[in-house]
Amino acid sequence: SWKKISGNGITGWAYGSYVSCSTSSSPSYSSNRRSSGSSWGSRRRSRSSSGSSSGSSSGSSWFRRRSSSSASRRRSSSTPSTTPRRRSSSSSSSSKKCVVTASSLNCRSGPSTSNNRVRSLWKGTAVTVLGNAGSGWSKVSSGGVTCYVSSTYLNCNGGSSSGSSSSGSSSRRRRSSSSSSGSSSTKNRCNQSSKLKDSLRMIFKSEGRCQNWKNDSGNWMNGKLGYTCAGIIPSVGYKNRNYFSYASSCTNGPSHLFVKCAWDKSNSKFNDAAAKIYEKQYAIAGGCSSLPQPAYYVCFDIAVNSGPGRSKKFISQIGPYRGDAIDYANKLNEKHRAFYISISQPGSKNAKFRSGWLSRANHRRSYINSCR
């Protein structure tokens, strides 16, 4: 029931079920005085349990309380209000995952076009937005590099790329979306059971031919120019010649031409032998075996193209895999892209390879995006 009470010159309404009254002592409560006998009545002021009070019932478990200066209603704070309390918003700067939408996005040392370009981020590259830098710029991290980009060219699944206000409940949802073990929050549609087969198929598309470019150091063996076929360089092919049992007669010729000889005898059998070498010499030696797709393929392809030492170095620089295979694949790919650019500067002996190398990185990026 509601009761009308008064004390210390104040009259108001209080929730009767939670107010203990006597003729000699004050109610033991701390509550809100309201203008009517309902939780919808406006709160006039709060009162502690000190002071005497008296009152009369108004029904619905509220008391009316009067003072010399104003009339108000109050309800005991010992019970939850029938009106839900709104949680106060708090500013959050927690990071979020976004994807680059521009074909090539400059990432700069500061939030302005006057700042130096640190690197370029290609379309589809996943970045972690660390915060809003103001004036339409976001501070991001990708591939272990932190820089600033225009927020216009980021797709954050419909959300702003800057830190946003959020309620306490949404903050809890964000925290619970990623486990303490670093499990992936990005959906991965890649087939994990056929990762070796799928990766070899794509690698052979890039490496499935013979070439003997003089500027390719891998083509040289014992000071003589040989051939690299399906990514198997002369020294690796000859060292693993037992895999090419169908081409045993090729061992009678020059060692630097063994790979070309085996290739000419049977392209399909050569690829079967190359697949076994790839897994042992590149995927396993390059530190890729334990990675899920698409990180496995990217790591594998880097090892084939630039050596297993290069893929292991990138893994060391990025750090151990922690659950998001798509993000990890992007970091590996961007590391290799930056490496391509660094060794193919205009005027260098590798400048003519830049276009092909970057196309290879773009193909890997397309595969990464297909796993989303």
ROBA-424905 format. One record per atom (N, C-alpha, C): x, y, z. Coordinates in steps of 0.02 Angstrom, whole numbers, plus 32768, in hexadecimal, padded with zeros to 4 digits. Example, Ala and Ser with C-alpha at 12.3 -4.5 7.8 and 13.67 -1.06 7.14 Angstrom:
# residues 2
82947EE48186
82677F1F8186
82947F5B8186
82827F908162
82AC7FCB8165
82858002818A
***
This chain:
# residues 372
802A7FC48000
800080008000
802C803E8000
800F80777FEE
803280B87FF0
801E80DB8031
804F80FB804E
80418120808C
805D81668087
8037819280A3
804A81D980A6
806F81E580E7
80AD81FE80E4
80D482088121
80ED824F8124
810182648160
811E82A78169
815182A481A1
818382CF819C
81B782D281CF
81E9830881BF
8204832881F3
8234835E81EA
8219839481BC
81D883A081BF
81BA83D58196
81AF83C2814E
81B58381813E
81AE836B80F9
8177833880F4
814C833D80C3
8117830D80B6
812082EF8071
811782AD806A
811E828D8029
810182488029
810982237FF2
80EF81DF7FEB
812981AF7FEA
81238177800E
815881458011
813A81008008
816280D17FF1
814B808D7FE5
8142806A8027
8104805C803A
80F48047807D
810F80058094
81187FD68065
812E7F928078
81757F928094
819A7FC78086
81E07FC8809B
81F0800180CB
81BE801C80EC
81C88051811C
81AD8039815F
81D980398192
81C4802581D5
81B6806481FE
8179806A8219
816580A7823C
815680998286
816180CA82AF
814E80C782F6
813F810E830C
812581158347
81138158835F
814F817E837A
8188815B8383
81C0817C83A4
8200817D837B
8201815A8343
823E8158831C
8230816182D3
8262817082AF
825A817D8268
825D813C8241
8242813C8204
8248810181D9
829180F581C9
82A180B681C2
82E680A481B2
82EC80998167
82FE80CD8144
830380C780FA
8329810380DF
833A80FE80A1
83518137807B
832D81338038
830681658027
82DC815D7FEC
82D3819E7FC7
82B181997F8E
82A381D37F63
825C81EC7F70
8255822D7F7C
8213824B7F83
81F7825A7F3E
81B8824A7F33
819A82547EF2
815B827F7EF7
8147829B7EBD
810F82CA7EBC
80CC82A77EBE
80CA82657EB1
808C823F7EB3
809B81F97ECC
806781D47EDF
807181927EFC
807F815E7EC7
80B581657EA3
80C781377E6D
811181417E5C
8130810B7E41
817681127E2D
817E81417DF3
814581527DD1
814881827D9A
814781CA7DB3
813781D57DF2
813882187E0D
817F82337E0D
818682737E01
81C982907DFD
81EA82917E42
822C82837E43
824F82827E83
826082CA7E97
824B82DC7ED2
825683207EEA
829A83277F0C
82AA82F87F39
82EA82F77F5C
82F182B47F7F
832D82A57F96
833A82677FBB
834082758004
83328242802D
8337824C8075
8355820E8094
8381821A80C5
839F81E380EA
837081CD8121
8383819B8148
8357817F817C
835281AB81BA
837B81E081BF
8379820981FB
833B823481FB
832482468236
82E98271823C
82AA824A8245
827A82688267
823A82468272
820B82538238
81DA82288233
81A8823181FD
816782128213
8133822981F6
80F1820B81FF
80CE820F81BD
809981EA81B5
807881ED8174
803881C78174
801881C9813B
7FD981A68132
7FDC817D80F2
7FB1814A80F0
7FB2811D80B7
7F8D813A807C
7FA8812E8040
7F8781428002
7F7C81077FD5
7F9180CA7FEA
7F8A808F7FC0
7FC680867F93
7FCA804A7F76
800080397F47
8044803D7F66
804980377FA9
808880347FCE
80B380727FC8
809680AC7FC2
80BB80EB7FC3
80A281167FFD
80CE81438018
80BD8171804D
80C281B98032
809781E38049
809D822A8039
80BF824C8073
80EF82788065
8116829A8099
811682E4808A
810C830D80BE
8105835580B3
8139837B80DC
815183B080C0
817D83DE80E4
8160842480DF
817F84528104
816684968103
817384B880C0
81A3849D809B
81B684BE805D
819A849D801F
818E845B8020
817684397FE4
815683F77FF5
812F83DE7FC6
8110839C7FCC
8132836E7F9A
814083327FAF
816183047F82
814F82BD7F94
8160828F7F66
815582487F73
819882257F74
819C81F27F9C
81DB81CE7FA2
81CE81837FA5
81FF815E7F8B
81F981167F8B
823A80F97FA7
823480C57FCE
826F80A77FED
829F808E7FB9
82E0809D7FC2
831280837F93
8326803C7FA4
8306801E7FD6
83187FD97FE8
82FA7FA77FB8
82CE7FBE7F8A
82B37F917F57
82BF7FB07F13
82C37F867EDF
82CE7FA07E9C
82927FC87E85
829E7FFF7E61
826980277E45
824680007E0E
8204800D7E06
81E07FEC7DD0
81F480097D8D
821580437D8D
822F80607D4F
8279804E7D49
828C802B7D14
82D280177D0D
830080537D0C
8336804E7D31
836880847D30
839280807CF1
839C80B87CD1
83C580BA7C94
840E80BB7CA7
8434808F7C87
847C808E7C94
849B80CB7C72
84CA80E87C95
84EB81217C78
851B810B7C43
851D81327C0C
854B81217BD6
859181357BE9
85BF810E7BD2
8605811E7BDE
862B81197B9D
865B81437B94
868281447B57
86B281097B56
86B280E57B1D
86DD80AB7B16
870D80B47ADD
874B80A27AE6
877D80A77AB1
879780637A9F
876F802F7AAD
87867FEB7A9E
878E7FE37A53
87BF7FBA7A3E
87CE7FB179F8
87997F8879D6
87977F8D7993
87697F65796C
87897F547929
876F7F20790A
87887F0878CB
87637F2B7892
87897F427860
876C7F627825
87927F4977E8
87757F5777AD
87947F42776E
879B7F7F7741
87D47F83771E
87E17FBA76F0
87B57FB276B2
87947FE8769D
87687FE67662
878780087625
87BA8032762F
87DB805275F6
880A802175D4
8816802B7593
88437FFE756F
888A8001758C
889E803D75A1
88DE804675C3
88D8808175F2
88E080757632
88D580A87665
891780BB7686
892880FB7684
8966811176A5
895D811076F0
898D80F27712
898E80F1775B
89C8811E7770
89BA81547794
89EC818877A1
8A03818977EA
8A3881AF77F4
8A5681B47837
8A2D81DE7866
89FD8204784C
89D2822E7875
899082397852
895F82557874
891B825D7859
89148299782A
893B829A77F4
893882D077C4
895C82BB7784
894682D5774C
896782C6770C
89AD82E57709
89BC83127737
89FE83307738
8A328303775A
8A1A82CF777D
8A4782A0779D
8A61826D776B
8A9B82527779
8ABB8223774C
8A9381E27746
8A9481C4770A
8A7481847700
8AA0814D771C
8A8481267749
8AA880EE7768
8AA580B1773B
8A6980A47720
8A5E806976F5
8A1C807276D1
8A10804576A1
89D08043767F
89AA80057696
8969800D76A0
893E7FD576B3
89107FC67678
890F7F897662
88E97F767627
88A27F647639
88777F687607
88307F597611
88277F14762F
87FE7F107663
87F27ED07684
88207EC276BF
88537EED76C9
88817EE37701
885C7EEE7743
88647EC07771
88457EC777B3
88727EF277DF
88547F217802
887A7F4C7830
88567F4D7873
887C7F5D78A6
885F7F6778E9
885D7FB278F6
88227FCD78FF
881B8015790D
882680207957
885980477967
886C805379AC
8848808F79CB
882D80BA799F
880B80F479B9
87FD81287985
87D5815A7996
87C48191796A
87F781C97974
881A81DB793E
884D820F7942
883282547932
87F082587923
87D182987915
87D882AC78CD
87AC82DA78B7
87AD82F57873
87A882BF783D
8783828A784D
87788256781C
87B182247814
87DD82217847
881681F37844
881081BF787C
882B8184786F
882C814F78A0
8873813678AA
8883812678E8
88C3810678F7
88BA80BB78F1
88E2809B78C7
88D9805478BA
891A802E78C2
89137FEC78C7
894D7FBF78CA
89427F877898
89757F777870
89717F40783F
89B77F257833
89BD7EE37838
89FE7EC4782C
8A347EDC785B
8A217EEE7898
8A527F0478C8
8A667F4D78C2
8A467F727893
8A557FB97888
8A1A7FE3789D
8A26801878C2
89F2804678D8
89F8808778B1
89C1809F7894
89C280DC786C
897B80F87868
8970812C783F
8930814E783C
8914814E77F5
88D2814177F0
88B0813F77B0
8870816877B2
885781787777
8816819A7773
87DF81687785
87B4817B77B3
877F814E77CA
874C813F7794
874A81697761
871A8160772A
8723811D7707
876181057706
877080C976DF
8777808B770A
8753808A7741
8752804F776D
870B80357773
87037FF5776D
86C37FD47777
86C67FAF77BA
86A07FC877E9
86A07FAA782C
865D7F89783A
86417F677808
86017F45780E
85C97F747822
85CB7FAF7804
85957FDE7810
85A1800C784B
85D780007873
85E5802978AD
8618805E789E
861E809078C8
865180C278C1
869580A578D0
86C880BF78AE
870B80A478BA
872B80C378F8
870A80F47916
872681147951
870A80F47990
8729810579C9
870E80EE7A09
86C881097A11
869A80E37A2A
865480F87A2E
863980F17A74
860381167A82
85E2810F7AC2
85BB80CF7AC4
85BC80AE7AFB
8599806E7B01
858280657B47
854D80407B4F
853380327B91
855D7FFD7BB2
85537FF57BF3
85797FC37C17
856B7F7D7BFD
852C7F717BE8
851B7F2E7BCF
853E7F207B8E
85427F517B60
85647F457B21
85AF7F3D7B2B
85C97F5F7B5E
86107F557B6D
861D7F0E7B82
85EE7EF37BAA
85F67EAE7BBF
85F17E7E7B84
85C47E8F7B54
85BE7E647B19
85FE7E637AF2
861F7E9E7AEA
865E7EA17AC6
86937E797AE9
86957E7F7B2C
86C87E5A7B50
86BD7E0F7B4B
867E7DFA7B4C
86717DB37B4A
86787D967B04
867C7DC17ACF
86807DA77A8B
86C37D897A7D
86F67D987AA4
87377D797A99
874E7D597ADA
87637D1C7AD6
87767CF77B11
87BC7D097B26
87CE7CF67B63
88107D047B7D
88467CE07B57
88347CAB7B32
88657C867B0C
88717CA47AC8
884D7CDB7AB8
88587CFD7A79
88347CDB7A3F
87FB7CBC7A4B
87D77C9B7A16
87BD7CCD79E4
87B57CB679A6
87A47CE3796F
875D7CFD7975
87547D3F7967
87127D5C7964
86FE7D65791B
87287D5178EB
871B7D5778A5
87067D137889
86CE7D107868
86B67CD2784B
86E67CBB7815
86F97C7C7816
87297C6077E7
87077C2877C0
86FE7C34777F
86DA7C037755
87097BD5772E
874A7BDD7737
877A7BB37712
87777B6B772A
87817B3D76FB
87827AF6770A
87C57AE4772A
87C27ACC7768
88007ABD778C
88197A76777E
87EC7A49776B
87FF7A047762
882779F87722
88237A2776F2
88487A1F76B3
887A7A5876A8
88957A7276DF
88C07AAD76D9
88FF7AA076B0
891D7A6576B6
89597A56768F
89487A527645
89147A2D7634
89007A2675EE
88ED7A6975CF
88C57A9075F3
88AF7AD175D9
88E97B0075D1
89177B007600
89517B2D75FC
897F7B1B75C2
898B7ADA75B9
89B57AC47582
89977AD7753F
89557AD07539
89347AE374FB
89407B2C74EA
893B7B57751C
89467B9F7510
89907BAF7504
89BB7B8D7528
8A037B9A751F
8A1A7B8474D9
8A007B4D74C1
8A137B36747F
89FB7B667449
89C57B8B7456
89AF7BBD7426
89E37BF4741F
8A067C027456
8A3A7C367454
8A7D7C1B743E
8A897BDC7450
8ACB7BBF7445
8ACC7B89740E
8A937B7B73F0
8A8D7B4173C4
8AAA7B4A737E
8AE77B5F7379
8B0A7B647339
8B557B647346
8B7A7B637310
8BC47B657316
8BDE7BA972FF
8C117BC07321
8C317BFF730D
8C7B7BFD7322
8CA47C2172FE
8CEB7C24730F
8D057C6C730A
8CE17C99732D
8CF57CDF732F
8D3A7CE67350
8D647D0C732F
8DA87D157349
8DA97D3C738A
8D787D697392
8D777D9373CF
8D597D6F740B
8D417D337400
8D257D0C7437
8D5D7CE17454
8D737CF37490
8DAD7CD174AE
8D9F7C8674B9
8D5E7C7474C1
8D4D7C2E74CC
8D5A7C027490
8D617C207456
8D6C7BF8741A
8DB57BE27411
8DE07BFB743C
8E277BEB7435
8E3B7BB37464
8E647B857449
8E7C7B4D7471
8EC47B3F745D
8EF17B43748D
8F387B377480
8F537B657449
8F3A7BA3744A
8F517BD47419
8F347BCC73D4
8F027BA173CC
8EE47B96738A
8E997BA3738D
8E807BBF7356
8E3A7BD17352
8E0F7B957341
8DE07B86736E
8DB27B4F7362
8D6A7B68735C
8D3B7B3B7368
8CF57B4C7361
8CD07B3F73A3
8CA17B6C73B0
8C727B6073E7
8C307B4D73C8
8C157B1373DB
8BD67AFA73C0
8BA57AED73F9
8B697B0873F1
8B367B017425
8B507B15746A
8B7D7B46746A
8B987B5F74A9
8BD27B3774C5
8BE57B0174A4
8C1D7AD874BC
8C5D7AF1749B
8C897B1074C2
8CC77B2B74A7
8CF97AF2749C
8D2C7AFD7472
8D5B7AC77461
8D797AA3749D
8D907AC974CF
8DB17AAA7508
8D817A7F7532
8D447A97753C
8D127A727562
8CFD7A33753D
8CF27A3A74FB
8CDE7A0174D3
8D1279C974D3
8D5079DD74CA
8D8579AA74C7
8D90798A750B
8D8C79B3753F
8D9579987583
8D5E79657594
8D23796F757A
8CEA79437588
8CD97918754A
8D0A79067524
8CFF78E174E6
8CDE789D74F2
8CE27883752F
8CC27843753C
8C7678477536
8C5A7884753D
8C12788C7533
8BFE788474EA
8C2E788C74BC
8C2178897474
8C3978467458
8C2178107475
8C3977CE7461
8C2A77BF7418
8BF577DC73FD
8BE477D273B6
8C1877F07387
8C41781D73A2
8C7278407379
8CB978307390
8CC577F273A3
8D0877DF73BC
8D3F77E97388
8D2D77E47348
8D5F77EC7314
8D7A78337310
8D547863732C
8D6978A9732A
8DA678B67357
8DB378877385
8DEE789073B1
8E2F7886738A
8E2A786B734E
8E6678617325
8E7D78A17304
8E5178D37302
8E63791372E3
8E7D79457316
8E8879847301
8EA079B8732E
8E6F79C37368
8E8A79CA73A3
8E6079D173DF
8E357A1073DC
8E4E7A4673BF
8E287A8473BF
8DEE7A81738D
8DEC7A4C7362
8DB67A447333
8D887A0A7344
8D9279EC737F
8D6979B37394
8D1F79C57396
8D0F79FE73B3
8CC97A1273BB
8CA77A197376
8CC97A397347
8CAC7A427304
8CA279FF72E2
8CD079D272EB
8CCB799072CD
8C8F796A72E9
8C87796C732B
8C4F7949734B
8C0C79677336
8C0A79A97331
8BCE79CB731A
8BBA79B672D4
8BEB79B472A8
8BDD79A27262
8BC3795B725B
8BD7792E7287
8BC078E97282
8B7678E27294
8B5F790672C6
8B17790372D8
8B06793D7307
8ADE796A72ED
8AC979A37317
8A9F798B7353
8A71795D7349
8A457947737F
8A6B792273B5
8A9978F573A0
8AC078D173D1
8AF0790073F5
8B08793173D1
8B34796373F1
8B0D79877428
8ACF799C741A
8AA779BF744C
8A9879947489
8A8D7952747D
8A82792474B5
8ABF792274E3
8AFA791F74C4
8B38791E74EC
8B437962750D
8B34799774E8
8B3D79DB7503
8B1079E67540
8AD479C9753F
8AA579D17577
8AC379B575B7
8AE4797D75B2
8B03795E75EE
8B3D79897606
8B6479A375D7
8B9C79CF75EA
8B827A0F760A
8B4E7A2B75EC
8B317A697606
8B1D7A62764F
8AF87A2D765D
8AE07A2576A2
8B1A7A2076D3
8B4E79F976BF
8B8779EF76EC
8BB57A2B76F0
8BC87A4476B5
8BFB7A7976B1
8BE17ABF76BF
8B9F7AC976B5
8B847B0C76BB
8B4E7B1376F2
8B197AEA76EE
8AE37AF1771F
8AFB7AE07765
8B1E7AA7776B
8B377A9277AD
8B737ABC77C2
8BA47AC27795
8BE07AE877A5
8BD27B3177AF
8B9D7B4A778F
8B8D7B917794
8B617BA377CF
8B517B7177FA
8B297B7E7836
8ADF7B877829
8AC67B6B77F1
8A807B7677DC
8A507B3F77F1
8A697B047800
8A3F7AC97807
8A067ACF7839
8A137AF07870
89E07AF478A5
89AC7B2B7898
89B67B557866
89887B8C7859
894B7B737832
89107B8D7842
88D47B7D781C
88CF7BA977DE
88A57B9577AF
88997BC07776
88757C00778D
88817C39776B
88AC7C447732
88F57C537743
89057C567784
89497C667799
897A7C317780
89647BF2777F
898F7BBB7768
89A67BC77720
89777BD576F4
89887BE076AE
89B77C1C76A5
89A87C5376C6
89D17C8F76BF
8A187C8176D6
8A1F7C627710
8A607C50772B
8A847C2076FB
8A617BEE76E4
8A7C7BBC76B6
8A967BDE7676
8A6E7C097659
8A807C2B761B
8ABD7C597624
8AC07C79765E
8AFA7CA4766D
8B397C797670
8B357C3F7691
8B6E7C137697
8B857BFA7653
8B557BE97627
8B677BD275E4
8B877C0A75BC
8B6B7C4575BF
8B827C7D7596
8BC17C9F75AF
8BC87CA475F1
8C027CC8760D
8C2B7CA0763E
8C1B7C607645
8C427C357671
8C227C2C76B5
8C2B7BF176D4
8C0D7BE47715
8C277C11774C
8C647C297744
8C7F7C587775
8C597C997778
8C3E7CAE773E
8C197CEC773B
8BD67CE5775F
8BB27CAE7753
8B717CA57774
8B7A7C9E77C0
8BAF7C7C77D5
8BBC7C75781D
8BCD7CB8783C
8BF07CE27816
8C017D257830
8BC37D4F7839
8B957D4C7808
8B577D72780E
8B2E7D5A784A
8B2B7D197854
8B077CFE788E
8B257D1678CF
8B677D1978D1
8B8A7D32790D
8B7A7D7B7919
8B767DA278E4
8B687DEA78EB
8B1F7DF77900
8AF17DD078E5
8AAA7DDA78F5
8A997DBE7939
8AB87D86794A
8AA87D657989
8A807D26797D
8A777CFD79AF
8A547CBD79A7
8A0B7CC67993
89F17C967970
89AB7C96795C
897F7C90799A
894A7CBA799D
89207CBC79D9
88D67CB479CA
88C57C987990
887F7C867986
885B7CA4794B
88727CDD7930
88507CFB78F7
88797CEF78B9
88687CBA7893
88907CA67859
888E7CD97821
88567CFC781A
884F7D2E77E5
887B7D6A77F4
88797D827831
88A37DBA7845
88ED7DA8783F
88FE7D6C7855
89447D557853
895C7D4F780A
89317D3677DF
89427D307797
894F7D757779
89257DA5778A
892F7DE97771
89707E077788
89827DFB77C7
89C17E1577E1
89FC7DF677BC
89FB7DB577B0
8A307D94778B
8A347DB07744
89FB7DB67724
89FA7DCE76DF
8A157E1576D9
8A027E407707
8A197E857704
8A637E8A7714
8A7B7E5F773F
8AC47E5C774B
8AE97E4B770B
8ACF7E1A76E7
8AF07E0576A9
8AE97E3A7673
8AAF7E5B7670
8AA77E91763F
8ADA7EC9764B
8AE37EDB768A
8B157F0F769B
8B5B7EF87688
8B687EB77691
8BA97E9B767E
8BB37E9F7633
8B807E8C760C
8B827E9275C3
8B957ED975AE
8B737F0975CC
8B7E7F4F75B9
8BC57F6575CB
8BDD7F4F7605
8C1F7F64761B
8C587F4B75EF
8C4E7F1175CE
8C847EF475A5
8C797EFF755A
8C467F277549
8C397F337502
8C307F7D74F3
8C587FA57515
8C557FEE750A
8C677FFF74C2
8C4A803474A7
8C5A80497462
8CA6804F7458
8CBE80317422
8D0580337413
8D2C7FF7742E
8D0D7FD0745A
8D2F7F957476
8D297F5B7445
8D517F28744F
8D507EEE7422
8D0E7EC77427
8CEA7ED0745E
8CAB7EAD7467
8C6E7ED67455
8C797F13743C
8C417F3F742D
8C107F2073FC
8C297EF973CC
8BFD7EDC739A
8BD07EA573B6
8BE17E8C73F1
8BB97E587410
8B817E73743C
8B837EB4744B
8B557ED0747C
8B0C7EC37469
8AFA7ED0742B
8AB47EC87416
8A9C7E817422
8AC47E50740F
8AB17E0A7419
8AAD7DF77462
8ADC7E10748A
8ADD7E0174D1
8A9F7E1E74F4
8A8F7E5D74E3
8A557E7C7503
8A147E5B74EC
8A137E4274AF
89D87E1D7498
89D07DDD74C1
8A087DBF74D2
8A067D8274FB
89E97D927540
8A007DCA755D
89E57DDF759F
899B7DEF7599
89867E0E7561
893F7E1D7558
89167DDE7552
89317DAA7531
890D7D6B752C
89047D4C7571
89377D4F759A
89317D3475DE
88FC7D5B7605
88FC7D9D75FC
88CA7DC6761F
88847DB27609
887A7DA475C9
88387D9075B0
88237D4E75D1
88527D2075D9
88417CE175F9
882F7CEC7643
88547D177664
88467D2776AA
87FE7D4176B0
87EC7D707683
87A97D8D7686
87727D5A7677
87837D27764F
87517CF4763F
87407CC9767C
876A7CCB76AE
875E7CA276EA
87307CC6771C
87207D057710
86F77D2B773F
86AE7D12773E
***
